[in-house]
């Protein structure tokens, strides 16, 4: 990785009236509506930013169960230290991909997409695609909004480019969904309640829906937005007990008819 300084980009949740309005419109105006068509429920385990602990502990834990996850990588940040953790290195991301996990796009530099024009967002995604191609040969078809922030114009562009775009709006995906703004539920030790997880899983089973869970670091002492191996094991056990298979975003999208097989 180059030692050249990384250009500053907008970080964090957007503020201001215009950003709030465009975020509201992104939630209310669907890119399209698609009915989930799978014969049964599915779940996906996803990792945002991909701290090195997610690659070192999260991926192998899934593998031991015969499962695979989706790792949303901000490729220009590989190997860098941020506020909470060191981001997985290029070699770690490559190893995750070679183990059969899916690599998704999280922009190249973990940019708040509301701060980008559609043209600049296209360049950011092009750079991400080029970097991930260099690192592990990936050409991501699934996107995750950094910080969970999204505007209407940016969502419309990303809806044309990716099969799905994942938010942090906390709900399972049931019935008719907007593939450019899929819901996801945070899996964090700091806020975990078993009763809530059971309710979400049962709701997903009843509606034959798609429950996407997301986290960041995986550690015995995780950050407030991370998961312990114990909690990840417990979550997988709950899903297995309810007969909910764990699939990558690509396989779950195919199961529900969002992407051709």
Buried (B, 14 or more C-beta within 10 A) or exposed (E): EEEEEEEEBBBEEBEEEEBEEBBEBBBEEBBEEBEBEBEEBBBBBBBBBBBBBBBBBBBBBBBEEEBBBBBBBBBBBBBBEEEBBBBBBBEBBBBBBEEEBBBBBBBBBBBBBBBBEBEEBBEBBEBBBEBBEEBBEBEBBBBBBBBBBBBBBBBBBBBEBBBBBBBBBEBBBBEEBBBBBBBBBBBBBEEBEEEEBEEBBBBBBEBBBBBBBBBBBBBEEBBEBBBBBEBBBBBBEBBEEBEBBBBBBBBBBBBBEBBEE
